[in-house]
């Protein structure tokens, strides 16, 4: 057995960086605001809110607020934190005089296995597989300077935007069958909608074919055209922000205050303009899928940075407190809480549970989100009073170090 796996051990509780845990808890909870749409409604409803369900009154307000404050923002923070985690993990292994390469790739391999299990057995919208694939290459940049990391991250992040804009321009040259397929995905007809709703209201086995097909599409076509570039760029950006001390409250209050103000003042108007652009254009695929999506794609980057600065300011202002501790505990159990959200939501919406898929309006969805937040903010600190890790974290660490980790505190 590799001596590195015998000598190296996970970070102890006393060595944890609280601001990273708080930010991670904030992100994992916020991601559910958007993910619940995929749990409860047809796939097209996420990219095109007019494709399914009521979009008037309070439902429209919920969608607009979710789009401005949540869509792509929290997953951006989570991606940035994954990049920070690569640097933090490998640096701590090296401080022990060991090579981090084997441990890193073992860690990434098992994350990939967990993600594949999650995607094919539970929910196609898994992000862990994308992170593990991006993490294979991001590791090679861990010693790069922050300035170069930021440049590389921004360039990679921009690729998905370029692909979308080029695709929109090139539609005029597409064959009719390709355009027809795009339209079916953008605004499916009643028959396609009824089929998808019926599948997810069916048994776990009846869902399997549709779930597996969607997971394959997410991990191939959408990864190569969108998720891989965005996640990869943000992971590398996160490596830079960690090195610069942005994620660990090492910058000045003025830096965080200016960053928060700039992020919100640039990002939110851009996103709001995009909402008006899409609604005034009637949410037609030619405008909204390609050009219209870019306002939030870029605006979310600024708002995510604003959130990061806001959380860092709060962490500096409040050294302790029940709310901070609850978010930190939720972040320490981020993998467990991410998977728990899937188990809870699929039990509520899918046919092997209550079978409410396609029947819950947006304003009710957000009430379910708030309820799950309360559960996770209460359960996480209670669990960590007795145990060192969340169940999923314990499994991931035990597999990474190839050694059963002690679970109970004390």
Helices and strands as residue ranges (DSSP letters): H 3-7, G 13-15, H 18-40, H 44-47, G 49-51, H 57-69, H 73-95, H 101-121, H 128-138, G 139-141, H 146-170, G 171-173, H 176-186, H 190-200, H 204-219, H 221-222, I 223-227, H 228-243, G 246-248, H 253-280, H 285-288, H 294-317, H 322-332, H 334-349, H 362-386, H 391-401
